[in-house]
Amino acid sequence: MFARSPRVVRTFRRRPRHRPRMSGLSINRLIPNILTLLALCAGLTAIRFGLHGRWQLAVASVLLAGILDGLDGRVARLLQGTSKFGAELDSLSDFVCFGVAPALLLYLWAMERAGGIGWALALLYAVCCALRLARFNTMMGAADMPPYAYNFFVGVPAPAAAGLVLLPMILEFRIGPGIFDQPPVVAVALLGVSFLMVSQVPTFSAKRVRIPHRWVLPMLLVVGVATAFLVSEPWLTLAALGLIYLGLIPVSVRAFRRLRRHAEAMAAAESPPSAPAEGHAAPPS
């Protein structure tokens, strides 16, 4: 009798199957673009309110678009959702909200009485806004900027320009008709703000400003007081903020020039002395 050989049982291990990753973007990367689209909708809604003569709601819609525009970039950096698509979408939204909408509102509100000149000034403002945004896009991420220039804009940014050019409407809401709704006054605002947008005037940028720890509590107190005034007297508060911004432009120019002179002096002190020209003796010490 032969002994039976033990039965050999072979076991096969199944290879783990890798589940395919879901393609697409996370919701965090979509939030900045959603804010930009909301700002665009607010700007278009401002035009609709202007066509119906609801001026206060129109100006409030432009201001809401400015708030959303200030949030989308910061949210994108916090959530690491910056992209070239978002930058292009933001630029197009800015042109509609802060270029087209204010120009149409002011034309329908006051400049229509000036005829063709009023329409030409409205077009001038919109064109200058487009040029300002195009220049900003080309300068974005430029590596040849001096260090002292990073806290400054070149010219007035588009959201601030929209607030400044709408100052006659805001003042008229608070004071009443008869002064600021006249075409000459609005024409001065359109010409002045158009020049500021495309000019080389340096203006403060709050994007990279760091607040010292000892100033955090006073800053929060100032924001709280400003919010209280904004709720109780919105148009007077907005007019005051616009005038304060105008008053800060000469201060920013002086600060920029002072920093530039300081940087040039440091560069001249660190640079080695130039060698004497060939064929000429060095001057006596």
Residue pairs with C-beta under 8 A, 6 or more apart in sequence:
28 79
28 80
28 81
29 79
29 80
29 81
29 83
30 81
31 75
31 79
31 81
32 72
32 73
32 75
32 76
32 79
32 81
32 82
32 86
33 72
33 81
33 85
33 86
33 89
35 68
35 71
35 72
35 75
36 68
36 69
36 72
36 86
36 89
36 90
36 93
37 89
37 93
38 68
39 64
39 65
39 66
39 68
39 69
39 72
39 93
39 97
40 65
40 92
40 93
40 96
40 97
42 61
42 62
42 64
42 65
42 68
42 97
43 61
43 62
43 65
43 93
43 96
43 97
43 98
43 100
43 101
44 96
44 101
45 61
46 57
46 58
46 59
46 61
46 62
46 65
46 97
46 101
46 105
47 58
47 100
47 101
47 104
47 105
49 55
49 57
49 58
49 61
50 58
50 101
50 104
50 105
50 108
50 109
51 108
55 105
55 109
55 169
55 173
56 173
58 101
58 105
59 105
59 166
59 169
59 170
59 173
61 101
62 97
62 98
62 101
62 102
62 105
62 162
62 166
63 163
63 238
65 93
65 97
65 98
65 101
66 97
66 98
66 159
66 162
66 163
69 90
69 93
69 94
69 97
69 98
69 159
70 159
72 86
72 90
73 90
73 207
75 81
76 82
76 83
76 86
87 137
87 140
91 133
91 136
91 137
94 129
94 133
94 158
94 159
95 129
95 130
95 133
95 158
97 159
97 162
98 129
98 158
98 159
98 161
98 162
99 125
99 126
99 129
99 130
99 133
99 158
99 162
100 126
101 162
102 125
102 162
102 165
102 166
103 122
103 123
103 125
103 126
103 129
103 190
104 122
105 166
105 169
106 122
106 125
106 165
106 166
106 168
106 169
106 186
106 189
106 190
107 118
107 119
107 122
109 169
109 181
109 186
110 118
110 168
110 181
110 182
110 183
110 185
110 186
111 118
111 119
111 121
111 122
111 183
111 186
111 187
111 190
112 118
112 119
113 183
114 121
114 183
114 187
117 187
118 183
118 187
121 187
121 190
121 191
122 190
124 190
124 191
124 194
125 165
125 190
125 193
125 194
128 194
128 195
128 197
128 198
129 158
129 161
129 197
131 197
131 198
132 155
132 156
132 157
132 158
132 161
132 197
132 198
133 158
135 154
135 155
135 198
136 154
136 157
139 145
139 154
146 260
146 263
147 263
148 256
148 259
148 260
148 262
148 263
149 202
149 256
150 205
150 208
151 204
151 205
151 208
151 209
152 202
152 203
152 204
152 205
152 252
152 256
153 202
153 203
153 204
153 205
154 200
154 201
154 202
155 196
155 197
155 198
155 199
155 200
155 201
155 203
156 164
156 193
156 196
156 197
156 199
156 201
156 203
156 249
157 203
157 205
158 197
160 203
160 245
161 193
161 196
161 197
163 238
163 241
163 242
163 245
164 189
164 193
164 196
164 242
164 245
164 246
165 189
165 190
165 193
167 189
167 239
167 242
167 243
168 180
168 181
168 185
168 186
168 189
169 180
169 181
170 235
170 238
170 239
170 242
171 179
171 180
171 235
171 239
172 179
172 180
172 181
173 235
174 233
174 235
174 236
174 239
179 185
180 186
196 249
201 249
201 252
201 253
202 252
202 253
202 256
203 248
203 249
203 252
204 248
204 251
204 252
204 255
211 219
226 237
226 241
229 236
229 237
230 237
230 238
276 282
276 283
